[in-house]
Amino acid sequence: MPYSLVIFDLDGTLADSFPWFQRNVNEVADRFGFRRVVDGDVEMLRHASTRDILAHLKIPRWKLPFIARHVRRLKTEQAASIPLFDGVEEMLSALAARDIRLALVSSDTEANAREKLGASAALFSDFDCAASVFGKPAKFRRVLKRAGVHAARAIAIGDETRDIEAARAVGIACGAVTWGYAAPNALRALKPDLVFERMEDIARKLGVTSA
């Protein structure tokens, strides 16, 4: 069934923020007292679930809101160092030109998301931002309700295992991109409905061949 609503994640999906994360994670670790990430940890963490990542880094759940608030502030200060992936603008334009509604659900703030997206922000009909680590299901439900779209006509596209889990929790399709935070094998193990290996695969696999 063709999708009439696509809900995008931002970091690791549309915005190339993983290098930024690697530069800043240990400053955040020192500030909030969790385990530093060393080079040997990175590939292991990319294959881990979100819960396993939190356990490895020894981050208690109660600290997550404080860490998230600090990270959002850092992203605001350093927004210019977080570019979009190549091809994002063309892909979004191609979807919007076929009357596919676009929404964004992100852990970042709406202001930061709009700044990163630039002119492409105008293509989105809905932003539901500042999601907590495990808060995307509730935001997906709100986006579906506001759009008036049945769950069967929506797909959420992200780059982490928790994005797949959140989509399944609300009964919508899930698409996984292989260029973000989680390792491709970790995503494929959860059997998402669609896997995108290149940015241009998104429009093509959603039935849009050109803008």
Backbone as JSON Lines, residues from 0, in Angstrom:
{"i":0,"aa":"M","n":[0.85,-1.2,0.0],"ca":[0.0,0.0,0.0],"c":[0.88,1.25,0.0]}
{"i":1,"aa":"P","n":[0.62,2.2,-0.88],"ca":[1.43,3.44,-0.89],"c":[1.26,4.19,0.43]}
{"i":2,"aa":"Y","n":[2.34,4.81,0.87],"ca":[2.29,5.58,2.11],"c":[1.93,7.03,1.81]}
{"i":3,"aa":"S","n":[1.04,7.58,2.63],"ca":[0.65,8.98,2.46],"c":[1.3,9.87,3.51]}
{"i":4,"aa":"L","n":[1.96,9.27,4.5],"ca":[2.65,10.02,5.55],"c":[3.98,9.35,5.83]}
{"i":5,"aa":"V","n":[5.06,10.14,5.79],"ca":[6.39,9.65,6.15],"c":[6.88,10.46,7.35]}
{"i":6,"aa":"I","n":[7.19,9.76,8.44],"ca":[7.68,10.4,9.66],"c":[9.18,10.16,9.75]}
{"i":7,"aa":"F","n":[9.94,11.22,9.63],"ca":[11.39,11.11,9.65],"c":[11.97,11.36,11.03]}
{"i":8,"aa":"D","n":[13.03,10.65,11.33],"ca":[13.96,10.99,12.4],"c":[14.91,12.04,11.83]}
{"i":9,"aa":"L","n":[15.64,12.72,12.68],"ca":[16.57,13.75,12.2],"c":[18.03,13.3,12.29]}
{"i":10,"aa":"D","n":[18.55,13.14,13.51],"ca":[19.97,12.83,13.69],"c":[20.29,11.43,13.2]}
{"i":11,"aa":"G","n":[21.27,11.34,12.3],"ca":[21.67,10.07,11.74],"c":[20.83,9.62,10.57]}
{"i":12,"aa":"T","n":[19.72,10.31,10.34],"ca":[18.83,9.97,9.22],"c":[18.87,11.05,8.15]}
{"i":13,"aa":"L","n":[18.57,12.27,8.56],"ca":[18.66,13.42,7.65],"c":[19.91,14.26,7.93]}
{"i":14,"aa":"A","n":[20.28,14.35,9.19],"ca":[21.44,15.17,9.6],"c":[22.62,14.28,9.98]}
{"i":15,"aa":"D","n":[23.78,14.62,9.48],"ca":[25.0,13.83,9.71],"c":[25.63,14.25,11.03]}
{"i":16,"aa":"S","n":[25.02,13.81,12.14],"ca":[25.44,14.28,13.45],"c":[26.34,13.31,14.2]}
{"i":17,"aa":"F","n":[26.61,12.13,13.65],"ca":[27.45,11.17,14.38],"c":[28.86,11.69,14.62]}
{"i":18,"aa":"P","n":[29.51,12.34,13.66],"ca":[30.83,12.93,13.96],"c":[30.76,13.95,15.09]}
{"i":19,"aa":"W","n":[29.68,14.75,15.12],"ca":[29.49,15.72,16.19],"c":[29.35,15.0,17.53]}
{"i":20,"aa":"F","n":[28.58,13.92,17.53],"ca":[28.38,13.14,18.75],"c":[29.72,12.61,19.27]}
{"i":21,"aa":"Q","n":[30.55,12.07,18.38],"ca":[31.84,11.53,18.8],"c":[32.74,12.6,19.4]}
{"i":22,"aa":"R","n":[32.65,13.83,18.86],"ca":[33.48,14.91,19.39],"c":[33.01,15.38,20.77]}
{"i":23,"aa":"N","n":[31.74,15.22,21.08],"ca":[31.17,15.82,22.29],"c":[30.78,14.83,23.38]}
{"i":24,"aa":"V","n":[30.7,13.54,23.07],"ca":[30.12,12.6,24.03],"c":[30.91,12.53,25.33]}
{"i":25,"aa":"N","n":[32.23,12.63,25.27],"ca":[32.97,12.48,26.52],"c":[32.93,13.72,27.4]}
{"i":26,"aa":"E","n":[32.72,14.88,26.8],"ca":[32.46,16.09,27.62],"c":[31.15,15.9,28.38]}
{"i":27,"aa":"V","n":[30.16,15.35,27.71],"ca":[28.86,15.1,28.36],"c":[29.02,14.01,29.43]}
{"i":28,"aa":"A","n":[29.81,12.98,29.13],"ca":[30.04,11.9,30.09],"c":[30.68,12.44,31.37]}
{"i":29,"aa":"D","n":[31.68,13.28,31.22],"ca":[32.34,13.84,32.39],"c":[31.4,14.73,33.2]}
{"i":30,"aa":"R","n":[30.58,15.47,32.5],"ca":[29.66,16.4,33.17],"c":[28.58,15.66,33.98]}
{"i":31,"aa":"F","n":[28.11,14.52,33.44],"ca":[26.99,13.82,34.07],"c":[27.39,12.49,34.72]}
{"i":32,"aa":"G","n":[28.68,12.21,34.73],"ca":[29.17,11.08,35.51],"c":[28.86,9.72,34.95]}
{"i":33,"aa":"F","n":[28.84,9.57,33.64],"ca":[28.7,8.23,33.09],"c":[29.98,7.83,32.36]}
{"i":34,"aa":"R","n":[30.05,6.59,31.95],"ca":[31.28,6.02,31.38],"c":[31.65,6.71,30.07]}
{"i":35,"aa":"R","n":[32.93,7.04,29.93],"ca":[33.43,7.63,28.68],"c":[33.38,6.59,27.56]}
{"i":36,"aa":"V","n":[33.25,7.08,26.33],"ca":[33.27,6.22,25.15],"c":[34.68,6.26,24.56]}
{"i":37,"aa":"V","n":[35.34,5.12,24.55],"ca":[36.67,5.02,23.95],"c":[36.52,4.46,22.54]}
{"i":38,"aa":"D","n":[37.59,4.59,21.75],"ca":[37.5,4.17,20.34],"c":[37.04,2.72,20.19]}
{"i":39,"aa":"G","n":[37.5,1.85,21.06],"ca":[37.13,0.45,20.97],"c":[35.67,0.17,21.27]}
{"i":40,"aa":"D","n":[34.98,1.14,21.89],"ca":[33.56,0.95,22.22],"c":[32.63,1.22,21.05]}
{"i":41,"aa":"V","n":[33.06,2.04,20.11],"ca":[32.14,2.62,19.14],"c":[31.41,1.55,18.33]}
{"i":42,"aa":"E","n":[32.15,0.59,17.77],"ca":[31.5,-0.4,16.92],"c":[30.59,-1.31,17.74]}
{"i":43,"aa":"M","n":[30.99,-1.64,18.95],"ca":[30.14,-2.45,19.82],"c":[28.83,-1.73,20.12]}
{"i":44,"aa":"L","n":[28.92,-0.44,20.43],"ca":[27.72,0.33,20.75],"c":[26.8,0.47,19.54]}
{"i":45,"aa":"R","n":[27.36,0.53,18.35],"ca":[26.54,0.63,17.14],"c":[25.73,-0.65,16.89]}
{"i":46,"aa":"H","n":[26.16,-1.76,17.49],"ca":[25.43,-3.02,17.35],"c":[24.5,-3.3,18.52]}
{"i":47,"aa":"A","n":[24.49,-2.42,19.51],"ca":[23.72,-2.66,20.73],"c":[22.36,-1.98,20.67]}
{"i":48,"aa":"S","n":[21.44,-2.5,21.46],"ca":[20.14,-1.84,21.61],"c":[20.3,-0.6,22.48]}
{"i":49,"aa":"T","n":[19.29,0.27,22.46],"ca":[19.36,1.48,23.28],"c":[19.5,1.13,24.76]}
{"i":50,"aa":"R","n":[18.75,0.14,25.22],"ca":[18.85,-0.25,26.63],"c":[20.23,-0.79,26.97]}
{"i":51,"aa":"D","n":[20.81,-1.55,26.05],"ca":[22.16,-2.07,26.3],"c":[23.21,-0.95,26.29]}
{"i":52,"aa":"I","n":[23.0,0.05,25.44],"ca":[23.91,1.2,25.43],"c":[23.87,1.93,26.76]}
{"i":53,"aa":"L","n":[22.67,2.17,27.26],"ca":[22.53,2.86,28.55],"c":[23.17,2.05,29.68]}
{"i":54,"aa":"A","n":[23.0,0.73,29.62],"ca":[23.59,-0.13,30.65],"c":[25.12,-0.11,30.57]}
{"i":55,"aa":"H","n":[25.66,-0.18,29.36],"ca":[27.12,-0.17,29.21],"c":[27.72,1.14,29.7]}
{"i":56,"aa":"L","n":[27.07,2.24,29.37],"ca":[27.59,3.55,29.77],"c":[27.25,3.9,31.22]}
{"i":57,"aa":"K","n":[26.45,3.05,31.86],"ca":[26.03,3.25,33.25],"c":[25.3,4.58,33.42]}
{"i":58,"aa":"I","n":[24.3,4.77,32.55],"ca":[23.46,5.96,32.63],"c":[22.12,5.57,33.24]}
{"i":59,"aa":"P","n":[21.8,6.03,34.43],"ca":[20.49,5.73,35.01],"c":[19.39,6.5,34.29]}
{"i":60,"aa":"R","n":[18.2,5.9,34.26],"ca":[17.1,6.52,33.52],"c":[16.78,7.93,34.02]}
{"i":61,"aa":"W","n":[16.95,8.16,35.33],"ca":[16.56,9.46,35.87],"c":[17.44,10.6,35.35]}
{"i":62,"aa":"K","n":[18.65,10.27,34.88],"ca":[19.55,11.31,34.36],"c":[19.23,11.7,32.91]}
{"i":63,"aa":"L","n":[18.47,10.87,32.2],"ca":[18.28,11.09,30.77],"c":[17.71,12.47,30.43]}
{"i":64,"aa":"P","n":[16.69,12.96,31.13],"ca":[16.17,14.3,30.77],"c":[17.21,15.4,30.92]}
{"i":65,"aa":"F","n":[18.06,15.31,31.93],"ca":[19.09,16.33,32.15],"c":[20.16,16.26,31.07]}
{"i":66,"aa":"I","n":[20.54,15.04,30.71],"ca":[21.53,14.86,29.64],"c":[20.95,15.38,28.33]}
{"i":67,"aa":"A","n":[19.7,15.04,28.05],"ca":[19.07,15.46,26.79],"c":[19.01,16.98,26.7]}
{"i":68,"aa":"R","n":[18.67,17.65,27.79],"ca":[18.59,19.11,27.78],"c":[19.96,19.72,27.48]}
{"i":69,"aa":"H","n":[21.0,19.17,28.07],"ca":[22.35,19.68,27.83],"c":[22.77,19.44,26.38]}
{"i":70,"aa":"V","n":[22.49,18.26,25.86],"ca":[22.86,17.94,24.47],"c":[22.14,18.86,23.49]}
{"i":71,"aa":"R","n":[20.88,19.14,23.74],"ca":[20.15,20.07,22.86],"c":[20.79,21.44,22.87]}
{"i":72,"aa":"R","n":[21.23,21.88,24.05],"ca":[21.88,23.19,24.13],"c":[23.19,23.19,23.35]}
{"i":73,"aa":"L","n":[23.96,22.11,23.47],"ca":[25.2,22.01,22.69],"c":[24.92,22.04,21.19]}
{"i":74,"aa":"K","n":[23.87,21.35,20.78],"ca":[23.53,21.34,19.35],"c":[23.13,22.73,18.87]}
{"i":75,"aa":"T","n":[22.45,23.47,19.71],"ca":[22.09,24.84,19.35],"c":[23.35,25.68,19.14]}
{"i":76,"aa":"E","n":[24.3,25.53,20.06],"ca":[25.54,26.31,19.98],"c":[26.4,25.91,18.79]}
{"i":77,"aa":"Q","n":[26.32,24.63,18.38],"ca":[27.22,24.12,17.35],"c":[26.47,23.67,16.1]}
{"i":78,"aa":"A","n":[25.32,24.26,15.86],"ca":[24.46,23.81,14.76],"c":[25.17,23.84,13.41]}
{"i":79,"aa":"A","n":[26.05,24.81,13.22],"ca":[26.72,24.96,11.93],"c":[27.63,23.78,11.62]}
{"i":80,"aa":"S","n":[28.0,22.99,12.64],"ca":[28.91,21.86,12.42],"c":[28.16,20.55,12.17]}
{"i":81,"aa":"I","n":[26.83,20.62,12.04],"ca":[26.03,19.41,11.8],"c":[25.3,19.58,10.47]}
{"i":82,"aa":"P","n":[25.86,19.08,9.37],"ca":[25.24,19.26,8.06],"c":[24.18,18.19,7.79]}
{"i":83,"aa":"L","n":[23.37,18.45,6.79],"ca":[22.49,17.41,6.26],"c":[23.32,16.46,5.41]}
{"i":84,"aa":"F","n":[22.86,15.22,5.31],"ca":[23.48,14.29,4.38],"c":[23.23,14.75,2.95]}
{"i":85,"aa":"D","n":[24.15,14.42,2.07],"ca":[23.97,14.73,0.65],"c":[22.68,14.08,0.13]}
{"i":86,"aa":"G","n":[21.93,14.85,-0.62],"ca":[20.73,14.32,-1.25],"c":[19.45,14.47,-0.46]}
{"i":87,"aa":"V","n":[19.54,14.97,0.77],"ca":[18.34,15.1,1.6],"c":[17.32,16.04,0.97]}
{"i":88,"aa":"E","n":[17.78,17.22,0.55],"ca":[16.83,18.2,0.0],"c":[16.11,17.66,-1.22]}
{"i":89,"aa":"E","n":[16.85,16.99,-2.1],"ca":[16.24,16.45,-3.32],"c":[15.24,15.34,-2.98]}
{"i":90,"aa":"M","n":[15.59,14.49,-2.03],"ca":[14.69,13.4,-1.63],"c":[13.4,13.94,-1.03]}
{"i":91,"aa":"L","n":[13.52,14.91,-0.12],"ca":[12.32,15.48,0.5],"c":[11.45,16.19,-0.54]}
{"i":92,"aa":"S","n":[12.07,16.9,-1.44],"ca":[11.31,17.59,-2.49],"c":[10.57,16.6,-3.37]}
{"i":93,"aa":"A","n":[11.21,15.46,-3.68],"ca":[10.57,14.44,-4.51],"c":[9.33,13.86,-3.84]}
{"i":94,"aa":"L","n":[9.44,13.61,-2.53],"ca":[8.28,13.08,-1.8],"c":[7.16,14.11,-1.73]}
{"i":95,"aa":"A","n":[7.52,15.33,-1.37],"ca":[6.5,16.38,-1.23],"c":[5.8,16.66,-2.55]}
{"i":96,"aa":"A","n":[6.55,16.56,-3.66],"ca":[5.95,16.82,-4.97],"c":[4.9,15.79,-5.34]}
{"i":97,"aa":"R","n":[4.94,14.63,-4.72],"ca":[3.94,13.59,-4.95],"c":[2.86,13.61,-3.88]}
{"i":98,"aa":"D","n":[2.75,14.72,-3.16],"ca":[1.71,14.91,-2.14],"c":[1.81,13.92,-0.98]}
{"i":99,"aa":"I","n":[3.0,13.48,-0.68],"ca":[3.24,12.68,0.51],"c":[3.5,13.65,1.66]}
{"i":100,"aa":"R","n":[2.73,13.5,2.73],"ca":[2.92,14.37,3.89],"c":[4.2,13.99,4.62]}
{"i":101,"aa":"L","n":[4.95,14.99,5.06],"ca":[6.2,14.77,5.77],"c":[6.07,15.28,7.2]}
{"i":102,"aa":"A","n":[6.54,14.49,8.14],"ca":[6.57,14.9,9.54],"c":[7.94,14.58,10.11]}
{"i":103,"aa":"L","n":[8.31,15.27,11.17],"ca":[9.59,15.05,11.82],"c":[9.37,14.8,13.3]}
{"i":104,"aa":"V","n":[9.88,13.68,13.79],"ca":[9.88,13.38,15.22],"c":[11.33,13.19,15.63]}
{"i":105,"aa":"S","n":[11.8,14.04,16.52],"ca":[13.23,14.07,16.84],"c":[13.43,14.32,18.33]}
{"i":106,"aa":"S","n":[14.6,13.89,18.81],"ca":[14.99,14.22,20.19],"c":[15.5,15.64,20.3]}
{"i":107,"aa":"D","n":[15.82,16.25,19.17],"ca":[16.3,17.62,19.16],"c":[15.12,18.59,19.26]}
{"i":108,"aa":"T","n":[15.4,19.87,19.42],"ca":[14.34,20.86,19.47],"c":[13.83,21.18,18.06]}
{"i":109,"aa":"E","n":[12.62,21.7,18.0],"ca":[12.09,22.09,16.69],"c":[12.92,23.21,16.09]}
{"i":110,"aa":"A","n":[13.37,24.14,16.91],"ca":[14.19,25.25,16.39],"c":[15.47,24.73,15.76]}
{"i":111,"aa":"N","n":[16.15,23.8,16.45],"ca":[17.37,23.22,15.89],"c":[17.07,22.45,14.6]}
{"i":112,"aa":"A","n":[15.98,21.7,14.61],"ca":[15.62,20.92,13.42],"c":[15.35,21.83,12.23]}
{"i":113,"aa":"R","n":[14.62,22.9,12.46],"ca":[14.31,23.82,11.36],"c":[15.58,24.48,10.83]}
{"i":114,"aa":"E","n":[16.49,24.81,11.75],"ca":[17.74,25.43,11.3],"c":[18.55,24.46,10.43]}
{"i":115,"aa":"K","n":[18.63,23.2,10.86],"ca":[19.38,22.22,10.09],"c":[18.74,21.97,8.72]}
{"i":116,"aa":"L","n":[17.43,21.9,8.69],"ca":[16.73,21.61,7.44],"c":[16.74,22.78,6.47]}
{"i":117,"aa":"G","n":[16.86,23.98,6.98],"ca":[16.87,25.16,6.11],"c":[15.57,25.29,5.34]}
{"i":118,"aa":"A","n":[15.66,25.56,4.06],"ca":[14.46,25.75,3.23],"c":[13.6,24.5,3.19]}
{"i":119,"aa":"S","n":[14.2,23.33,3.38],"ca":[13.43,22.08,3.34],"c":[12.45,21.95,4.5]}
{"i":120,"aa":"A","n":[12.63,22.75,5.55],"ca":[11.69,22.69,6.68],"c":[10.27,23.01,6.25]}
{"i":121,"aa":"A","n":[10.13,23.85,5.22],"ca":[8.8,24.23,4.74],"c":[8.05,23.06,4.12]}
{"i":122,"aa":"L","n":[8.75,21.99,3.81],"ca":[8.11,20.82,3.2],"c":[7.41,19.95,4.24]}
{"i":123,"aa":"F","n":[7.7,20.18,5.51],"ca":[7.13,19.36,6.58],"c":[5.81,19.95,7.08]}
{"i":124,"aa":"S","n":[4.82,19.1,7.24],"ca":[3.54,19.54,7.75],"c":[3.45,19.45,9.26]}
{"i":125,"aa":"D","n":[4.38,18.74,9.89],"ca":[4.29,18.56,11.34],"c":[5.68,18.34,11.92]}
{"i":126,"aa":"F","n":[5.93,18.97,13.06],"ca":[7.13,18.74,13.86],"c":[6.69,18.35,15.26]}
{"i":127,"aa":"D","n":[7.2,17.24,15.77],"ca":[6.97,16.87,17.17],"c":[8.32,16.5,17.74]}
{"i":128,"aa":"C","n":[8.94,17.45,18.42],"ca":[10.35,17.32,18.78],"c":[10.55,17.2,20.29]}
{"i":129,"aa":"A","n":[11.83,17.21,20.68],"ca":[12.23,17.02,22.08],"c":[11.74,15.69,22.63]}
{"i":130,"aa":"A","n":[11.79,14.65,21.79],"ca":[11.38,13.31,22.22],"c":[12.37,12.77,23.23]}
{"i":131,"aa":"S","n":[11.86,12.11,24.25],"ca":[12.73,11.42,25.19],"c":[13.26,10.15,24.53]}
{"i":132,"aa":"V","n":[14.2,9.49,25.18],"ca":[14.85,8.32,24.59],"c":[13.82,7.26,24.18]}
{"i":133,"aa":"F","n":[12.82,7.04,25.02],"ca":[11.8,6.03,24.72],"c":[10.43,6.67,24.48]}
{"i":134,"aa":"G","n":[10.42,7.95,24.08],"ca":[9.15,8.67,23.96],"c":[8.58,8.8,22.57]}
{"i":135,"aa":"K","n":[9.2,8.15,21.58],"ca":[8.71,8.33,20.21],"c":[7.32,7.72,19.95]}
{"i":136,"aa":"P","n":[6.95,6.58,20.55],"ca":[5.6,6.06,20.26],"c":[4.48,7.07,20.49]}
{"i":137,"aa":"A","n":[4.54,7.77,21.62],"ca":[3.5,8.76,21.9],"c":[3.5,9.88,20.87]}
{"i":138,"aa":"K","n":[4.67,10.28,20.43],"ca":[4.76,11.34,19.42],"c":[4.26,10.84,18.07]}
{"i":139,"aa":"F","n":[4.55,9.6,17.72],"ca":[4.03,9.04,16.48],"c":[2.49,9.05,16.5]}
{"i":140,"aa":"R","n":[1.92,8.67,17.62],"ca":[0.45,8.66,17.73],"c":[-0.13,10.06,17.53]}
{"i":141,"aa":"R","n":[0.52,11.06,18.11],"ca":[0.02,12.43,17.96],"c":[0.12,12.88,16.5]}
{"i":142,"aa":"V","n":[1.22,12.56,15.85],"ca":[1.38,12.95,14.45],"c":[0.31,12.29,13.59]}
{"i":143,"aa":"L","n":[0.05,11.0,13.81],"ca":[-0.99,10.3,13.05],"c":[-2.35,10.95,13.26]}
{"i":144,"aa":"K","n":[-2.66,11.29,14.51],"ca":[-3.95,11.89,14.82],"c":[-4.11,13.25,14.15]}
{"i":145,"aa":"R","n":[-3.08,14.09,14.24],"ca":[-3.16,15.41,13.62],"c":[-3.26,15.33,12.1]}
{"i":146,"aa":"A","n":[-2.58,14.34,11.52],"ca":[-2.6,14.19,10.07],"c":[-3.88,13.54,9.58]}
{"i":147,"aa":"G","n":[-4.59,12.86,10.47],"ca":[-5.8,12.14,10.06],"c":[-5.48,10.98,9.12]}
{"i":148,"aa":"V","n":[-4.32,10.35,9.36],"ca":[-3.86,9.26,8.49],"c":[-3.93,7.95,9.27]}
{"i":149,"aa":"H","n":[-4.47,6.92,8.64],"ca":[-4.51,5.6,9.26],"c":[-3.1,5.05,9.38]}
{"i":150,"aa":"A","n":[-2.86,4.3,10.45],"ca":[-1.52,3.76,10.69],"c":[-0.99,2.96,9.51]}
{"i":151,"aa":"A","n":[-1.86,2.29,8.8],"ca":[-1.43,1.47,7.67],"c":[-0.88,2.29,6.51]}
{"i":152,"aa":"R","n":[-1.15,3.59,6.51],"ca":[-0.67,4.45,5.42],"c":[0.53,5.29,5.83]}
{"i":153,"aa":"A","n":[1.14,4.95,6.97],"ca":[2.28,5.73,7.48],"c":[3.51,4.85,7.64]}
{"i":154,"aa":"I","n":[4.67,5.47,7.48],"ca":[5.94,4.8,7.72],"c":[6.86,5.75,8.46]}
{"i":155,"aa":"A","n":[7.58,5.23,9.44],"ca":[8.59,6.0,10.17],"c":[9.96,5.55,9.7]}
{"i":156,"aa":"I","n":[10.82,6.52,9.39],"ca":[12.16,6.22,8.88],"c":[13.19,6.77,9.85]}
{"i":157,"aa":"G","n":[14.06,5.88,10.33],"ca":[15.09,6.28,11.28],"c":[16.35,5.45,11.13]}
{"i":158,"aa":"D","n":[17.28,5.65,12.07],"ca":[18.58,5.0,11.96],"c":[18.97,4.21,13.19]}
{"i":159,"aa":"E","n":[18.05,4.05,14.14],"ca":[18.36,3.33,15.37],"c":[17.34,2.23,15.61]}
{"i":160,"aa":"T","n":[17.74,1.25,16.42],"ca":[16.82,0.15,16.72],"c":[15.58,0.66,17.44]}
{"i":161,"aa":"R","n":[15.72,1.69,18.25],"ca":[14.55,2.2,18.97],"c":[13.55,2.86,18.03]}
{"i":162,"aa":"D","n":[13.99,3.32,16.86],"ca":[13.05,3.87,15.88],"c":[12.16,2.76,15.32]}
{"i":163,"aa":"I","n":[12.74,1.6,15.07],"ca":[11.97,0.44,14.6],"c":[10.98,0.01,15.69]}
{"i":164,"aa":"E","n":[11.47,-0.09,16.92],"ca":[10.61,-0.51,18.02],"c":[9.46,0.46,18.23]}
{"i":165,"aa":"A","n":[9.72,1.76,18.11],"ca":[8.67,2.76,18.32],"c":[7.6,2.67,17.24]}
{"i":166,"aa":"A","n":[8.02,2.47,15.99],"ca":[7.05,2.34,14.9],"c":[6.16,1.13,15.12]}
{"i":167,"aa":"R","n":[6.75,0.02,15.49],"ca":[5.97,-1.2,15.71],"c":[5.02,-1.05,16.88]}
{"i":168,"aa":"A","n":[5.4,-0.26,17.88],"ca":[4.54,-0.08,19.05],"c":[3.22,0.6,18.7]}
{"i":169,"aa":"V","n":[3.22,1.39,17.61],"ca":[1.99,2.08,17.22],"c":[1.4,1.52,15.93]}
{"i":170,"aa":"G","n":[1.97,0.43,15.42],"ca":[1.38,-0.24,14.27],"c":[1.64,0.41,12.93]}
{"i":171,"aa":"I","n":[2.75,1.16,12.81],"ca":[3.08,1.74,11.52],"c":[4.31,1.05,10.96]}
{"i":172,"aa":"A","n":[4.5,1.15,9.66],"ca":[5.65,0.54,9.02],"c":[6.93,1.24,9.47]}
{"i":173,"aa":"C","n":[8.04,0.52,9.37],"ca":[9.32,1.1,9.76],"c":[10.33,0.92,8.65]}
{"i":174,"aa":"G","n":[11.06,1.99,8.39],"ca":[12.15,1.98,7.43],"c":[13.43,2.34,8.14]}
{"i":175,"aa":"A","n":[14.52,1.66,7.79],"ca":[15.81,1.89,8.45],"c":[16.85,2.33,7.43]}
{"i":176,"aa":"V","n":[17.56,3.41,7.75],"ca":[18.67,3.86,6.91],"c":[19.97,3.29,7.48]}
{"i":177,"aa":"T","n":[20.91,2.94,6.6],"ca":[22.12,2.25,7.04],"c":[23.3,3.19,7.25]}
{"i":178,"aa":"W","n":[23.08,4.5,7.13],"ca":[24.21,5.44,7.22],"c":[24.24,6.21,8.54]}
{"i":179,"aa":"G","n":[23.47,5.81,9.51],"ca":[23.37,6.56,10.75],"c":[24.1,5.95,11.92]}
{"i":180,"aa":"Y","n":[23.49,6.02,13.1],"ca":[24.15,5.62,14.34],"c":[24.26,4.11,14.48]}
{"i":181,"aa":"A","n":[23.19,3.37,14.25],"ca":[23.21,1.93,14.45],"c":[23.86,1.23,13.25]}
{"i":182,"aa":"A","n":[24.52,0.11,13.53],"ca":[25.14,-0.67,12.46],"c":[24.05,-1.31,11.59]}
{"i":183,"aa":"P","n":[24.28,-1.42,10.29],"ca":[23.28,-2.02,9.4],"c":[22.83,-3.41,9.86]}
{"i":184,"aa":"N","n":[23.75,-4.24,10.33],"ca":[23.36,-5.58,10.75],"c":[22.42,-5.56,11.96]}
{"i":185,"aa":"A","n":[22.63,-4.6,12.86],"ca":[21.76,-4.48,14.02],"c":[20.35,-4.1,13.6]}
{"i":186,"aa":"L","n":[20.24,-3.24,12.59],"ca":[18.92,-2.84,12.09],"c":[18.25,-3.98,11.35]}
{"i":187,"aa":"R","n":[18.99,-4.64,10.48],"ca":[18.41,-5.74,9.7],"c":[17.95,-6.9,10.58]}
{"i":188,"aa":"A","n":[18.6,-7.08,11.72],"ca":[18.21,-8.16,12.63],"c":[16.79,-7.99,13.15]}
{"i":189,"aa":"L","n":[16.31,-6.74,13.17],"ca":[14.94,-6.47,13.63],"c":[13.93,-6.51,12.49]}
{"i":190,"aa":"K","n":[14.4,-6.82,11.28],"ca":[13.54,-7.0,10.12],"c":[12.6,-5.81,9.86]}
{"i":191,"aa":"P","n":[13.16,-4.63,9.64],"ca":[12.3,-3.48,9.28],"c":[11.61,-3.73,7.95]}
{"i":192,"aa":"D","n":[10.52,-3.02,7.7],"ca":[9.77,-3.22,6.46],"c":[10.58,-2.83,5.25]}
{"i":193,"aa":"L","n":[11.39,-1.76,5.37],"ca":[12.23,-1.32,4.28],"c":[13.61,-0.97,4.83]}
{"i":194,"aa":"V","n":[14.63,-1.24,4.04],"ca":[16.0,-0.83,4.39],"c":[16.51,0.04,3.25]}
{"i":195,"aa":"F","n":[17.08,1.17,3.61],"ca":[17.6,2.13,2.63],"c":[19.12,2.21,2.77]}
{"i":196,"aa":"E","n":[19.83,1.87,1.71],"ca":[21.29,1.9,1.75],"c":[21.86,3.19,1.18]}
{"i":197,"aa":"R","n":[21.06,3.91,0.41],"ca":[21.46,5.2,-0.16],"c":[20.3,6.16,-0.02]}
{"i":198,"aa":"M","n":[20.59,7.46,0.02],"ca":[19.53,8.44,0.18],"c":[18.49,8.34,-0.93]}
{"i":199,"aa":"E","n":[18.95,8.1,-2.16],"ca":[18.0,8.03,-3.28],"c":[17.1,6.81,-3.2]}
{"i":200,"aa":"D","n":[17.47,5.81,-2.38],"ca":[16.62,4.63,-2.21],"c":[15.29,4.98,-1.56]}
{"i":201,"aa":"I","n":[15.27,6.04,-0.75],"ca":[14.04,6.37,-0.02],"c":[12.92,6.69,-1.01]}
{"i":202,"aa":"A","n":[13.14,7.65,-1.91],"ca":[12.11,8.0,-2.87],"c":[11.77,6.81,-3.76]}
{"i":203,"aa":"R","n":[12.78,6.09,-4.19],"ca":[12.54,4.97,-5.12],"c":[11.7,3.88,-4.45]}
{"i":204,"aa":"K","n":[12.04,3.5,-3.23],"ca":[11.31,2.43,-2.57],"c":[9.93,2.86,-2.09]}
{"i":205,"aa":"L","n":[9.72,4.16,-1.98],"ca":[8.38,4.66,-1.65],"c":[7.56,4.95,-2.91]}
{"i":206,"aa":"G","n":[8.08,4.55,-4.05],"ca":[7.33,4.67,-5.3],"c":[7.45,5.99,-6.0]}
{"i":207,"aa":"V","n":[8.45,6.79,-5.6],"ca":[8.67,8.09,-6.22],"c":[9.99,8.03,-6.97]}
{"i":208,"aa":"T","n":[9.94,8.18,-8.28],"ca":[11.17,8.05,-9.07],"c":[11.79,9.39,-9.42]}
{"i":209,"aa":"S","n":[11.02,10.46,-9.4],"ca":[11.56,11.77,-9.72],"c":[10.67,12.83,-9.11]}
{"i":210,"aa":"A","n":[11.24,14.01,-8.92],"ca":[10.48,15.13,-8.32],"c":[9.49,15.67,-9.31]}
